[in-house]
Structure formats: C-alpha cells, structure tokens
Amino acid sequence: MSEILSSLRSLMASHSPPLDALVVPSEDYHQSEYVSARDKRREFVSGFSGSAGLALITKKEARLWTDGRYFLQALQQLSDEWTLMRMGEDPLVEVWMSDNLPEEANIGVDSWCVSVDTANRWGKSFAKKNQKLITTTTDLVDEVWKSRPPSEMSPVVVHPLEFAGRSVSHKFEDLRAKLKQEGARGLVIAALDEVAWLYNIRGTDVAYCPVVHAFAILTTDSAFLYVDKKKVSDEANSYFNGLGVEVREYTDVISDVALLASDRLISSFASKTVQHEAAKDMEIDSDQPDRLWVDPASCCYALYSKLDAEKVLLQPSPISLSKALKNPVELEGIKNAHVRDGAAVVQYLVWLDNQMQELYGASGYFLEAEASKKKPSETSKLTEVTVSDKLESLRASKEHFRGLSFPTISSVGSNAAVIHYSPEPEACAEMDPDKIYLCDSGAQYLDGTTDITRTVHFGKPSAHEKECYTAVFKGHVALGNARFPKGTNGYTLDILARAPLWKYGLDYRHGTGHGVGSYLCVHEGPHQVSFRPSARNVPLQATMTVTDEPGYYEDGNFGIRLENVLVVNDAETEFNFGDKGYLQFEHITWAPYQVKLIDLDELTREEIDWLNTYHSKCKDILAPFMNQTEMEWLKKATEPLSPPSLQSHLQH
C-alpha cells in the first residue's frame, strides 16, 4: 500500500497543475454501486473492499470515508497509513477538504467517476477558499495499477418479452411523452440498469448484476446505444435494428453528447428529410423544446461538461421510477422466483441443521441445549464459505437460475456483527454450534431477483440474544404489516422497524429497505425505507418491491438481521380519510423464522397470529419442492403457536 500511495503522490506532483489532493471514488463511469473488477480503483489504493466509500489522498495523509455498514470491515482492512472517516459521525468529505486543505488547493478527480451532483456540491464547498476541482488528464490510479484486469467481453443478451413484460417500443412511447411534458428533446442515460431495462437487454459485465457496460441516448425521434461492438452478436444487432436503435462504440458517447448539445446528433434510422433539415440549419425553433434531461446522480461530470448548463434539465431520470413500478409479468415472475429461492433456503437449513448435529454435536435448529463439543476432522469441518457454497448449489438447481445477486453474507458469531461481511476461503470462520449464524443471500433468476436474510442458532442462545432477536422480529413484522396513505415515503415508515429496538436503547446503522430489480440490480431505487433524508424523495407506490430488513449488531459478539422482500399493494380499508387511498405490503419471501430465538412471551396476540399465518403459507407454498425429510423438517419449523402452549413448545 505504501508503494501505491507513493506512486500516486508522485503523479499528483507532476500533474499540470500540481494536485494537493486526489479523490478516488468507488463508482465507475456509470456511478454504479457494484462495479467490475477493473473499476475497483478505490479498493486497489486502500485495500478496503466494501461497496461504498471514497478515498482521499493528500500530500501527507490518506483517508477513507464509508457508511455504518462498513465501519468494522474498514477498520479490519485499512492499513496504518489510512484514517477511517465515519459517514454520519465525522465531517463530510467536502467539508473536511474545504477546512483542511490550503487556500487555492487543486483537488484532482477523474470526471468520469464522479456524478454531476457530487461535483457541483464539492464545487460550492471549495469556493470558500478558492479551491478548485481539477479534472485529471488521465485516471492516475490506472497509471499506477499495472495489473489492472482487462475489460469484460461478455455478450449482450436480449431479455425475452415473456420475462420483461413490456416492449421497448412501449417504453419509448412512455419516455417520449415524459420528455414532451418536461420540454426536453433528449435524455442521456448513464445508469447501467436503466440502459438494460429500457432496451430489454442483460449481460454479465458486472458480477452479481446482469448488466452491460453501456450508455444510451433517447431523443424525441431517435435512440442510441453505446457499447463495445464486439459484445453485440449478429442476432443482437438485428434486434436493435428492428427497434430503430443505432449501436455505436462505447467510446463515442462523449463526442455524441457534444453533438446532442448542438442538436447535430443524427441517427442513421432518421429519414432523409430529417437529416437534410438538420444539416441545413441548426437553429432551433423557439417553440421547440431545447432542454436535455440529465440525472445528476447517475450521469458523470465528464459527459455533463459537454452540455450547455443553461439548457440542461437536472432531475432524476424518468426511467428510475418506471423501472421500480413492476408490470404484471414482472410481479408474477419475481413472486415465482422467490418461491423457488425460498425452497433452496429451506433445503439449505435442513442440510445445515443435520450437518451441525452430526459434525459438531449441536442440539440443532429446534432444541435448546449446549453442544456436545464434537470436533469434525479437518476435511469434514464446515466454514462460512463451504456452507454458502452449498446454498449456491441448491439455488443453481432451480429453474431460471443465472447466478447470485450479491456475495453471500455467511457469518458466524462476531463476524455477523460486520453488517456487510464477506467471508474469504483462506480467512473465514468455522461454523460454531454455540454461536449465532447470520446468512444474507440472494440470486438472479430470469424471472426475478431475490434477497433474503435469516438468523439462526443451532445450540442454546443466551437470553440477551433472544431478547435482541425478538426486538428485530417485532420491528420486521410491524413494518411488513403497515397500512399507510398513498403519498407516504420510506422515511416516515422507517421508525416502525426501529421502535421495538429503541425500547431497549438499541438500533442499527443501515437503512431498513431498498427496492429490488426484476432480474436486475438487487439494490434498486428511487424509493427506500430509511432514516436517511433521501428516503423522503419518493413515496412508496403500488407495484413497487421493497425489502424489510431491520437488524441489531453487537461488535465482537453477534449480529442479527431478518429480511423479506415485500410488494406494495393497494389496501382495502373501512374508511378513506382525505380520499387518498391506502397501501399495504405483501410478503413474497418464504422461509421460516426460528421460533427458538423468539421470546414468545414478548409477542402480542396479533404478532403470534401473523407468525402462524405466515408459517402456514410458507409450508403450503414450498411443499411441492420438498422431499419427505425436508417436508418433515418444514412442518416442524412452521408448527402453529398459541398462548396456552407456549411453554410446552419451548420445552420440547
């Protein structure tokens, strides 16, 4: 790490103008959360592998900002040369730079890897001391990164209408109507999942996210796709031709955005008349729209800088909300995917329960007793990685499986307190019957994307662990059972999941829910359920998907999280105050909760009824996938509870 920092500081000093600081963001050219191996520049310079964060290198210091999901992980991965800056607790990066860097400091960044929003925000902060944001001539990290992985060469795959549910031509119609409504003549599309959704295409350029590295431009009469043409087969090319989409090289996007700005971007599919008129006179009729729509959160500053800022409509992409509102085919697909996925998770729990008893002498999923301390041989021992590999193999046997939707968080004991823990084969923990096990996992299927978390204990949980699990469970149920007026946002609902934890003075440092894509990214906006102010921006709407995942994490001890995916539906209510209409959630994730970890005396009658109903549905829905042994286990895991039999249930 010292050599990397030293090399970067040399490049900073020789840059024109010389740089006082260099910012290395996590994002790629599309402002993606998850990036390909060759775009993990921040990880390369810092050693920190979390999906969110920003590195700042000055002449004498190196600092890394990340959010509460990654505080523990960052402390473990950063060398002594780095200082961890905790987002939400320490000053924002722009505030720190403004306060600590000298007057007229030059702060370098690759303008392809920073959003318009971020660049503008930094610019305002830097103005106080006449500091300047400098676009580096090249990405300095790439110059130092001699072993940088090559570009991905995965083919563009057409996503069939039987799974997409809506044709590209219909999507074009909707978007062009929105362009007209906003007085815009074109939309620059940078987010990878938006490009994939708009053109009904998928790929494997980014691990866990079925997207293609591509940009798109949609105008009132033309459509363009910017992608490495080596990825486009003859079949895919015919598909794009049929849609009237012009395929151009990925690197052409910056020159074409400049042409778009001057209204000189012409598609080969445009009529000769249109081309003639465009070439004849580039003056725009005053009655015609002359604005270009750019999403400031997903468009990089490099592209934005080619536009006339006075003629840019800076607001969230219209695709983001359209993509979040699932059509009937997508809803059916994602529900079916979650059934198959739930079956894999239950089959995994059955297998793991049996293995923990056989190899480790655990009392098992159902009984509360200390383990008999059996020790498996080196070749038969279970680790966080080997068990997660088993889960992946069970998912892989299911119809339409295409891979995982994120790296499985398979975590034992204190590792479960690392919110986004990622086990490594050479350094992961062995399974332990006397410790909590948290498994947060998901998969990509052609008909939907899944995300589920269950926390279990194969021995005797402590009273404190049960108390914490019960509080998390109560919050999970409270949010999932909520009814709320239309127009309600996730910021308002977030408290429902936290209130049972707050009762004990407990909390968690992550959001409570995120949207989920339809065979796309597992984290999808624009809506969310969170304490973060951005959760106020977009109200929840019918046909959206959102996760329900409260948790509690005790550093050095254990972590608990429970997660289901929900669909937002219209609700039938006795009254309709204000004629707003009401919404409710539908659970589409199916796997039992471990009753052994719940303090049943803390549950209300309504919570017990909900658990019984959910478990009954779970058993019936998953039954077709179970063999006899698995079905016997599932029946036992979903046995109905009632107040008079609570104590006897615990004793057996």
Secondary structure as GFF3:
##gff-version 3
##sequence-region A 1 652
A	DSSP	alpha_helix	2	14	.	.	.	ID=ss1
A	DSSP	beta_strand	21	25	.	.	.	ID=ss2
A	DSSP	three_ten_helix	37	39	.	.	.	ID=ss3
A	DSSP	alpha_helix	41	46	.	.	.	ID=ss4
A	DSSP	beta_strand	54	58	.	.	.	ID=ss5
A	DSSP	beta_strand	62	66	.	.	.	ID=ss6
A	DSSP	three_ten_helix	68	70	.	.	.	ID=ss7
A	DSSP	alpha_helix	71	77	.	.	.	ID=ss8
A	DSSP	beta_strand	83	86	.	.	.	ID=ss9
A	DSSP	alpha_helix	93	100	.	.	.	ID=ss10
A	DSSP	beta_strand	106	109	.	.	.	ID=ss11
A	DSSP	alpha_helix	116	126	.	.	.	ID=ss12
A	DSSP	three_ten_helix	127	129	.	.	.	ID=ss13
A	DSSP	beta_strand	132	135	.	.	.	ID=ss14
A	DSSP	alpha_helix	140	144	.	.	.	ID=ss15
A	DSSP	beta_strand	157	158	.	.	.	ID=ss16
A	DSSP	alpha_helix	161	164	.	.	.	ID=ss17
A	DSSP	alpha_helix	168	182	.	.	.	ID=ss18
A	DSSP	beta_strand	184	189	.	.	.	ID=ss19
A	DSSP	alpha_helix	192	199	.	.	.	ID=ss20
A	DSSP	beta_strand	201	202	.	.	.	ID=ss21
A	DSSP	beta_strand	215	219	.	.	.	ID=ss22
A	DSSP	beta_strand	223	226	.	.	.	ID=ss23
A	DSSP	three_ten_helix	229	231	.	.	.	ID=ss24
A	DSSP	alpha_helix	234	243	.	.	.	ID=ss25
A	DSSP	beta_strand	245	248	.	.	.	ID=ss26
A	DSSP	three_ten_helix	250	252	.	.	.	ID=ss27
A	DSSP	alpha_helix	253	261	.	.	.	ID=ss28
A	DSSP	alpha_helix	272	280	.	.	.	ID=ss29
A	DSSP	beta_strand	291	294	.	.	.	ID=ss30
A	DSSP	alpha_helix	301	304	.	.	.	ID=ss31
A	DSSP	three_ten_helix	309	311	.	.	.	ID=ss32
A	DSSP	beta_strand	312	314	.	.	.	ID=ss33
A	DSSP	alpha_helix	318	324	.	.	.	ID=ss34
A	DSSP	alpha_helix	328	360	.	.	.	ID=ss35
A	DSSP	alpha_helix	384	396	.	.	.	ID=ss36
A	DSSP	beta_strand	401	404	.	.	.	ID=ss37
A	DSSP	beta_strand	409	412	.	.	.	ID=ss38
A	DSSP	three_ten_helix	413	417	.	.	.	ID=ss39
A	DSSP	beta_strand	436	441	.	.	.	ID=ss40
A	DSSP	beta_strand	443	445	.	.	.	ID=ss41
A	DSSP	beta_strand	448	449	.	.	.	ID=ss42
A	DSSP	beta_strand	452	457	.	.	.	ID=ss43
A	DSSP	alpha_helix	463	480	.	.	.	ID=ss44
A	DSSP	beta_strand	483	485	.	.	.	ID=ss45
A	DSSP	alpha_helix	490	502	.	.	.	ID=ss46
A	DSSP	beta_strand	513	515	.	.	.	ID=ss47
A	DSSP	beta_strand	524	529	.	.	.	ID=ss48
A	DSSP	three_ten_helix	533	536	.	.	.	ID=ss49
A	DSSP	beta_strand	545	548	.	.	.	ID=ss50
A	DSSP	beta_strand	551	554	.	.	.	ID=ss51
A	DSSP	beta_strand	558	561	.	.	.	ID=ss52
A	DSSP	beta_strand	564	571	.	.	.	ID=ss53
A	DSSP	three_ten_helix	577	579	.	.	.	ID=ss54
A	DSSP	beta_strand	582	587	.	.	.	ID=ss55
A	DSSP	three_ten_helix	595	597	.	.	.	ID=ss56
A	DSSP	three_ten_helix	600	602	.	.	.	ID=ss57
A	DSSP	alpha_helix	605	622	.	.	.	ID=ss58
A	DSSP	three_ten_helix	623	625	.	.	.	ID=ss59
A	DSSP	alpha_helix	628	637	.	.	.	ID=ss60
A	DSSP	three_ten_helix	643	645	.	.	.	ID=ss61
A	DSSP	alpha_helix	646	651	.	.	.	ID=ss62
###
